[in-house]
Amino acid sequence: MDERLRLDAHLGVDERLCSKVACAREAVATLTFDYGDQMAALGPLGPGGDPHAHDLCATHSERLSVPAGWLVIRHEALRA
């Protein structure tokens, strides 16, 4: 099992955690990068298991920063 997944024995469901170091909050969004186009995309949680995607909690999703000159695409559902 992926170390970023936690089994909640009481509920019997998997909870995906934020990928940021020392953050134990539940992930709500998935971040992906396109280095060639200098673009980052932040959207709803992806299916998981993609080593090039990073799950983020609400706090880290809001604080997202990228290198100067990069474009950030945010899925509208996350802005509600």
N, C-alpha and C positions, 0 to 999 in steps of 0.2 A: 504494500500500500504506500502511496505517495506520502512522504513525511509532512506535506502541507495539508493533508486531509486529517480530520479528527473525527472519530466515531463517537457520537453521543449515545451512550448506552441507554439512557433514559428514553430518548426519542427514537433510537434505532436508525438515524439518518447520518449521512456524511455532511460535515460542514467544511467548506473550503476557507482557508485562512489567507490573510493578506501576505503577500510575498516579501514585504519589507522586513528587514532584520529586526527582531525583538518586538514585532507587532503581532498580537494574538487576536486581533479583531476579525470578524467574519468578512470575507471578500464579497464585494458587490459588483465589481467591474473587472474586465480583462483588458490589459494594455498590450498592444503589439507595435512593433517598429518596422519601418521600411527604410533602411539606411541609405539605399540608393536614391530615393526620392526625398530624403530628410523629412520624414513624416512619422508621426505617432498617432495611433488610433486607440481611443478609449471607448469601449462599448460594454454591453451587458456581459455577464459571465459567459465565457466560451465553454465548450464541451470539456475542457480539462485535458491534461496529458500532453499538451503542446509545450515542448521545452523552450520555445521562442516567445511564449506568451507569459505575462505576469499578472497574477490576480492582485487586486488592490481593494482595501476597505474604503468606505465613504470618505474618511478623513484624508487618506493618501491620494484618493482620486481627485479631490478638490485642490490639493496642494501640488498636483503634478506640474513639474517644470521640465522643459526639454532644452537641448542646446540652442544657442542663438541661431536664428535663421531657419529653424525647423517649424513645420506646420503641425498643429494638433487638431485632429478631427475628433469631436466628442459626439457620441450618439445622443440624439435629442431626448430619448427616454431617461437618460441620466440627469437631465436638467430639470425634471419635474419637481 
